[in-house]
Amino acid sequence: MYDTAYHGPTLVERRILITGGAGFIGSNLVAYLLKHGVKKVRVLDNLISGSLENINSFRSDPRFEFIKGDIRELSDCMAACSGMDLVCHQAALGSVPRSVKEPHLTTSHNISGFVNMVVAARDNGIKRFVYASSSSVYGDHTTLPKVEDTIGIPLSPYAITKYNNEVFAHNFASLYDMQFIGLRYFNVFGPNQSPDGAYAAVIPLFAKACLTNQDILIHGDGLQTRDFTFVENVVQVNIKALLTENTNALNKVYNVGCGGRYSILQLAQGIIEYMDSPNTKIVHQAPREGDIRDSQASIQLAKKLLHYDPQFDFWKGLQLTVAYFKEKLT
């Protein structure tokens, strides 16, 4: 992966902090940066969601540094930002169901942690702050595709925290003369995504079920739809956001998807086909609280201002992901 470069020559001059860099998206960002000649990349991660397995292959590279720390601790954030040029803030406590069960934990990571990181960036003279938001901020707004300037009421504590980040970023941009770019991710998937744990993402869970002769469990009727987004598209837009010189692109939030729309049933059937697992059964469970029914991104703003150009559609990304899990789990 990452044979295509999504940046100009300035990457070799940059020292970039990635919070949550031992996680799924963060570790893919690290891989891209090191492959394409970044001056230094530092990871801050508390390893609650991330894993050392995701970053062990980088640790012999002198340009890579890992700090085990927590964004809920301002001192850890200050140490992580010291000497850095750019912040790519991926750290968060994810999962809508977990936020419904443990809203206090989600809030402490995703709101207090976000504010700590902004303060640390400000105090270390870092201007550019790119952060992960979420398509969950669209809440109960039903119009498709989703357009950045029209959202509804968030349906989960997780969604509230991500919307809160966007409001803080808007405010901090004017208060502290900083440059923020928020990226609303739409159901990101790909290699390195963990199939384990109570809050594992749906694609690795389905793939693992096929490989271990278990049923695929779907919450609800399976007709709910998502704009599934392969991780390399997400890496691309993060790199472009970190390095853009287009001042009109700053202090905005952008949808990060592919503009497609597929049901959970289509996803399950595709994984069963690619896994060559025709005997795998699909079993329906009760719907989950806080879930959005349908989601699809308009990506016109990101295309226009960040020159975002997703290279992997849903089916191409799914084939690559299934191939990864076949190799990893067998």
MOMO-V200250 format. One record per backbone hydrogen bond with DSSP energy under -0.5 kcal/mol. CO is the residue of the C=O (numbers start at 1). NH is the residue of the N-H. If there is no record, write none. Layout:
CO/NH
CO/NH
//
This chain:
8/11
9/12
10/13
11/14
11/39
14/16
14/39
14/40
15/85
15/86
16/42
17/19
17/88
18/21
18/44
19/90
20/23
22/51
23/27
24/28
25/29
26/30
27/31
28/32
29/33
30/34
31/35
32/36
33/38
34/37
40/16
41/65
42/18
43/67
44/20
44/21
45/69
51/54
52/55
52/56
55/58
55/59
56/59
58/61
60/62
61/64
63/41
65/43
66/68
67/45
67/69
70/73
72/74
73/76
73/77
74/78
75/79
76/80
77/81
78/82
81/84
85/128
86/17
87/89
87/130
88/19
88/90
89/132
92/94
95/99
96/100
97/101
98/102
102/105
102/106
103/107
104/108
105/109
106/110
107/111
107/112
108/113
111/115
112/116
113/117
114/118
115/119
116/120
117/121
118/122
119/123
120/124
121/126
122/125
125/127
127/179
128/87
129/181
130/89
131/133
131/183
133/185
134/137
135/138
136/139
138/141
138/152
146/298
147/150
152/154
153/140
156/160
157/161
158/162
159/163
160/164
161/165
162/166
163/167
164/168
165/169
166/170
167/171
168/172
169/173
170/174
171/174
171/175
172/176
173/177
173/178
178/180
179/129
180/251
180/252
181/131
182/184
182/254
183/133
183/185
184/256
185/135
185/187
187/229
189/231
190/193
194/201
197/200
201/205
202/206
203/207
204/208
205/209
206/210
207/211
208/212
209/214
210/213
215/217
216/218
216/283
218/220
218/285
219/222
222/264
222/265
224/264
225/295
226/228
226/262
229/189
230/233
230/234
231/235
232/236
233/237
234/238
235/239
236/240
237/241
238/242
239/243
240/244
245/247
246/249
247/250
252/182
254/184
256/186
262/226
263/267
264/268
265/269
266/270
267/271
268/272
269/273
270/274
271/275
272/277
273/276
277/280
281/216
281/283
283/218
285/220
288/291
293/225
296/146
297/299
299/303
300/304
301/305
302/306
302/308
303/307
311/313
312/230
313/317
314/318
315/319
316/320
317/321
318/322
319/323
320/324
321/325
322/326
323/327
324/328
325/329
326/330
//
